[in-house]
Amino acid sequence: MGNARKTPEVRADSQADIAFLLLIFFLVATTMNSDKGLSRVLPPIPPEDVKVEDQKVKDRNVLLVFVNASGQLMAGDEQLDVRALKDKAKEFIVNANDDENMPEKEEKEIDMPDGSKWTYKESKGVISLQTTRDTGYDMYIQVQNELTRAFNEIRDDVAQSKFSKPFSDLNEDERGVITKAVPMKISEAEPRKAVKK
């Protein structure tokens, strides 16, 4: 009976190596969600010799979009539902009937990919977005999305008329041409303090 078998020990030497390899595999194979912001191009810094008074924009060229804390939306002088904002912004920027109360247009010469020049009447319209400090983030994003959709649809229309295809099907050079013709002019003012009654 003195020859009882002993149970063999489990070797733990390689367990640390296996755990390390699993950790590395997890880090390599897993994708992390990254926060994405709204892409906006800031205007260039004006030259030092240009006075601030010379940089003012005419009233007819600005569509004021205001969102309050309750989620109510004003565009110009009318209250709108957020779903109607895209069409209002498009109508303002395009100014199809050359209304003297809507944005002016200025002829702009744009270099084409083939080396030729294209003259396009660019809208001087700017959309000025203002909010209160307690405006809801969800409403803010909805307004931004509608304004972006308005500019994207205008770009799509111009791409169809110039290149006979939608903006999404254009190559990089053609997209650059349309982006120069229809720049996304959205200005954001500092949020206002809510007025207490």
N, C-alpha and C positions, 0 to 999 in steps of 0.2 A: 504494500500500500504506500510505501514511501516514494513510489515513482509517479505520483499524481502530476498530471500535465498542468503547466502554467499557461494562462491565457497570454497570448503575445500582446505587446504594447502597440497602440496605434501611433504611428509616427506623424507628428504634426509639423514637420519641417516645411513641407511644400504648401501647406494651407495658406500661409501668408502670401506666397507667390500667386496662388490661384485667386485670392481675394483682390490682390493688386491688379492682376490682369482683368478681372471682371470690372473693377472700377474704371480702368482705362477704356475698356470696351464700351461701358455705359457713357462715359464722357464723349467718346468719338461718335457713337451711334445716335445720341440724343440731340435733338435740335431744341434750342432755347428760343422762346418767343422774345422778339425784340420790339420795344415800343417804337412806333412810327409816328412821326409828327406830320404836320401839314406843310407841304413844300411851298414856299413862297420866295420870290426873288425880291430882294430889297432894292429900292431905287439907288442909282449911283450917287455918290457924294457930289453935290454941286460945286463948281469951281469957286475959288475964293473971291473972284472979282464979281460974282453974281450976287446981288442983294436979295434978301429974304422977300422983299416986296415984289420982286420980279418973278418969284417962283409961285405966286398965288395962282390957284386954278379958278377959272370962271365958274359961277354958280351953276350955269347950264350944263357944265361938264361933270358935275358931281351928283351921284345918286346916294343920298344918305339912307343907310339901312340901320335901324335902331332896334335892339332887342332888350326888353326890360326883364326884371326879375321874375315876373309872372309868365314869361315865355311869349308875351305879345310882341308882334313884329310890325314895325312901320317901315315902309319903303317910300321915300319921297314924302308925300303928304297923305298917303292912304294906308290904312291898316290892312295887312294881308295875312293869309294863311301861309305857312312855310312852303306848302306845295305850289303856291302861285308865284313864289319869289323867282324861280328860274326864268319863267316867261317874262316877268317884269324886267329883270336884269338884261335879258336878251333884247327885248324891245328897246331898252334904254341905250345899250351899247351899239346896236346896229343902226338905229335911227333911220330906218328904211325910207321914210318920207321926207328926210331932211328938214324936220321940224325945228324951227328956230329956238324952241324952248328945250330942246334935247341936245346932246353933245355935238360939237363941231367935228368936222372931218378934215384931215390934213393929208395931202398926197405924199406918199413915202416911196422912195425908190429902193427896191430890195434886189440884192444879187441872187440870181438863179444858179442852180447847180451846173448848168451848161455854159455859164459865163455871161449870159444875157442879163438884162435888167427888167424888172417888173414894177410898174407903178400901181400902187394900191392906196385907196383912200382909207387911212387908218382912223379909227374913232379916237377922239381925245377923252372919251368918257372914263371916269374913275368911279369905282364903287367904294364908298367910305362906310366901313362897318363899325358901329359903336355899340357897346354893351354897358350894363351896370356891373358893379363889382359882384353882385349876387345873382347874376344871370346863370342859369343852369348850364352845365357843361354839355349835356345832351342836346339842348336847344342850340347852343353855340356851334356844335359840330354839324347839326342838321342845316343850319344857315350856311356854313362854310361849304358843305357838300352841294347845296343848291346853287350857290354862286359859282363854284367850280364847274358844275354841270352846264351852266349857262355858257361859260367861256368855251368849254369843250364842244358844245353843240355848234357854236359860232365857228370854231376852228374846223369842225367837220363840214359845215356848209361851204366855207371858203375852199377847203381842200377838194370838195366835190366839184366846185365850179372851176378851179384852176387845174387840178390834176385828174379829174374824173374818177376819183376813188376816195373812200373815207380816210380821215386822218390816221386811223389805226393801221391802215395798209400802206402808208407812205414810208419811204426809206428815210434814213436819218437826215440827209441833206434836204429833202422835201419837207420834212417836219420842221426843220429849222426855218425854212422860208415862211411856212404858215404861222409859226410861233412869233416871228418878227412882225408879220402882218397883223396878228391878233394877240398882242401881249396881255397877260392876265394882270389887270390893274385893279387890285383889291387893296385898299388902304385900311389899316386898323388903328383907330384912335384909342388912347388910354381909357380904360373903363371909368364910367362916371360913378360918383357916390349916389346911392339911392336917396331920394328926397323923402323925408318923413313928414307925414301930414298930421 
